[in-house]
Amino acid sequence: MHQRLFKVLAVCALFLAPSPAMAQEKKTDAGKPSTVVARVNGYEITAREVQLAGEDVAALLKDVPPKMRYPLLVQYLIERHLLAQKALKEGLANSEEYKRRLRFYQYKALRDAYFHQKIKPRVTPEKVQEIYDRETKKVKPVVRVRARHILVSTKEQAEKILKDLKKGAKFEDLARKHSKDGSREFGGDLGYFTFDEMVPEFSKAAFSLKVGEVSQPVKTEYGWHIIKVEDRKKAGPRPLKEVAPGIEALLLREEVQKEVAQLSKQGKIELLDPELKKLQEENKKRLEELRKKAEAAKKAQGKK
């Protein structure tokens, strides 16, 4: 996996090399010197540059353990600067290919700078807390049970297993021996589930049991079950620290959309490709249909 990541980062390095002017920058956004973490033929890679690289390829690093990201990013920058320095020696800074890419990344850098300096400060911890408080009031605590089961084909088999349990046999052992579904490998353990996540007959029996109790044979469309409840808990809203990044991302997206909508009204945007116009109209119709369906579903949910 890490070899593949190195290959991806190396490919990215070909397209993200800084301009000669940018290559001499050694200051952070705050104007203070940044810690030098490596040198490539005299060029100093700073901690701030590593941070920017992390933002640039964040999607590629999401599955990489945090402790491994730092050395990977430094290696990514080393490869980038080796290739960039080679490109400068060969005169590629004067090529049309370089100038075309430079224009593209200059606009990307301006967009990113505007986002971080002008839009991001609008989403404060207080706003995130406000959204969390508002939405958690709508969340009703849900009861979950953790249960094991033994699934067999006939009532007679289920009754025999129930007799064995009463004689002292372990539920897990009987599940591994007799159950005909995939949970047999885990001693019949189904984990935690809500009432609506199982078929009605199964849930009705499981949620009527106390912790440690075993059911009588229960018939469902899958066969006959013997159910044992291991635990029961009431789950409320997830803690703020778990959902804060998602709330922040949603608020930031809303801020960007508001800004873009305002700028679009003030500016002049022309779509010149007829096929592009056609696809855009089709997408607008699809989004409108989805919006109406979502509103209808929300209204139906509110009536329950």
N, C-alpha and C positions, 0 to 999 in steps of 0.2 A: 504493500500500500504506500509506504514512504518513498519507494523508488518512483512510483507513478506520480506522487506529489512533486518530487524533485523535477521530473520531466515536465509537468504542467507549469511549475514555477519558472523553469528555464525558458519555456516557450513564451510565458508572459514577459520575461525579461527582454526579449527581443522587441517588444512593442511598447515598453514602458520606460525606456532609457531617457534620462533627463537631458535637457539641452546643455551646451557648454557653459552658459551663464548660470544655470541652476546648479551645475556641478560644483561651483565654488561656494555655495551657501553653507554656512556653518552655524546659523542661528536658529533658535526655535521661534515659534510665532510670537512669543513674548519678548523676543529680542535678547534673550540670555543664551550664553553658550550651552550647547547640548553635549552630554558625555560622549566621547569618541569610543566606539566599541570595536572597531576594526579599521584597517587601512588596506587599500588596493592600489598598489603602485603610487603611494603617496596620498591618494584621495581618502579622506576621512569619512567613514560611515558613522553617523551619530545615532544616539538612542531615539531622537525625534524622527529620523529617517526610517528607522526600524518600525516605529509606531505607524507612520504613514503607509509603509509597505503592508503592515498588518491590516489596515483599513482597506487597502486596495485589493487584497486577496482573501478577505475574511471568509468568503463562501468556501474557499478551498481548504481552510483550516478548521472548519467547524467540527470535524470528526477527529482532529489531531489532539492528543492530550496537551493541556496547557504548558507543561514543562518542556515539551518538545517544540513548541511554536517558535520560541526565541531563536534557538540555533538554526532552525529551518529558514526563518526570515533573514537572518544574517547571511546564510549561504546563498539565498535567493538574491540578495543585494550584491554579494561578491560576484556572482555570475553575471548579474546585470551590468555592473561597472566594468568587468573585464571585456564584455562584448561591446559596451558603449565606447570604451577607450580604443578598442580595435577599430571600431567604425570611424572614430575621429581621425585616427592615423591614416585610414584609407580614403579620407575626404568625403565620407558619406554625409557630413553635415551640410554640404552644398547640393545634395541630390534632391530631386523633386519628391521622391518617396519619403525622405526625412521631413521635408517641409510640410507635406500633406499630413503626416502623422503628428507633427508638432502642432499644427493648427487644431487638430482634433483634440489633443490632450491639453492644450492651453484652455480651450473652452470647458473641458471637463474639470480642470483645476479651478477655473473661475466659478463654475457651478458649485463645486465642492466647498470652496472657500465661502461662498455666499450662504450655503446651507449651514455650515458650522458656525459662522459668525453672526448671521442674521436670523435664521429660522430656528436652529436648535435651542438657543436661549429662551425661546418662547414657551417651550415645554419644560416647565419647572417641576420639581418633586411635589410641590403643593397641588399642581394640576393633576399629576398622576394619582396622588392620594385622593383627590376629589372624585375622579372617575371610579377608582377602586371602591370608595365608600358608597357611591351611588349604585354601582352595579351589584355589589355584594348584598345590598338590601333586597334585591330581587331574587336572590338565590335561596331556595328552600333547602334546609338540611336533608340529605338523602341517607336512608338506612342501607347499609351494605352488610351482607353476611359472607363469611368464608365457609365453604362446605366441601365435603368429600362425597362421592357417590360410587355405587357399584351398579353398572348397567348390564342387565341380562335380557334374554329373549322372552322368558316365560315367567308367569307368576309363581309357578312351582319352584323354579330356580331361586327366585328372590326370597321365598319363604324359607328355603333350606339355608340360604346364607344368613338370614335373620336368626335362625336357630343356632348356627355356628357362632354368631356374635354373642348370643346369650350364654353360650358355653364358655366364652372367654377368648375366642379367636380375635386377633387384631384386625381392625377395619382395613388398614393399609395392606396387610398381607392378603386378605380376601379380595381386595380390589385388584391387586397385581395378578392374582390367580384367575379371577372370574370375569372381571369387567371387560366389555367388548369395545370400549371406545379408547381414544388416545390418552385419557387421563390415567389409565391403568399403570403407566410407567411412573407416575407420580403418586401412587397409592390412592388414586381416585381424587386427588386434590384439584378443585376447580378454581381456587383463588377467591377473591372477593367479587361480588356481583350485586347489582340492584335487582329489585323485583321485576322490572321490565326487560332485563337482559336475558331472562330464561323463559321457556315456554310456561304458560300460566299454571298448569298442573304441578310442575316442578317447583315454581316459586311459591305457590300457595302452601305446599308442604314444607319447604325449607324455612320460610319466614314464620311458620307457626311453631317451629321447634325452638327450645332453649339451647344455649351453648352446651355441647356435650351430649345432647339427645340424638337418638337414631329414629328414623321414621319407619312406619310400616311400608310395605311395597307400594310404590307409586307408579301408575301407568301414564306414559306419554306416547307421542307418536314414534319415539325412538326405541321404546321397549319398557322394561320394568326397572325401577330404580330403588335402591336402598340409600337413604341420604343421612349424613351425619353433619351437624353444624359445629364448626370449630371455633368460630368467633362472630361477633356482631358489633358493628360500630356505626355511629352517625357521622357522616362526612359533610362538613360545611364548605364554605368558600376556601379556595387555596390561599395561603399566606401572601401578603403583598410582595414580599421579596421574590416569590416565584413568578408572579405575573407582571411585575413592574416593567420588565423589558418589553413585553408584548404591548402593554398599554402605551408606553412611551413611543414605540414604533408606530402604533396606530395614530396617536396624536400628531407625530411628526409628518406622517403621510397626509393627514388632513390639512396641516399647515401648508405643506407643499402644494397640494391641490388648490387651496384657496389663493395662494400666491400666483400660481400658474393661470388660474381662471381670470384673475384680475389683469394680469399682464397680457393674456390672450385678447381681452376686450380692448385694451389700449393699443395693442400692436396690430400688425397686418400679417396674417398667416395664409399662404396660398398653397394648395395641393395641386400640383401640375400633372401628376400621373393619373389618367382616367381609371386604371385598375385599382390604384390606391384609394381613390374617392369611393369606388364601388365597395371595396372591402370595409372602409370606414363606416359607411352607411349600414352595411350588414351587421357590423359589430355593435353599432348604436342600437339597432333593433333588438339584438340578442340581449344586450345589457338591460334594456328597458323591460323585456320579457322577464328576465331574472329578477329585476327589482320588483315587478308586480307580483311575481310568485312569492318572493320573500315577504312582501307586505301582507299578502293573503294568508301565508303560513303564520305570521306573527299575530294577525287578527284572530285566526282560528285557535291559536294557543291561548290567547287572552280570554276566550270564551269558556275554556275548560275550567 
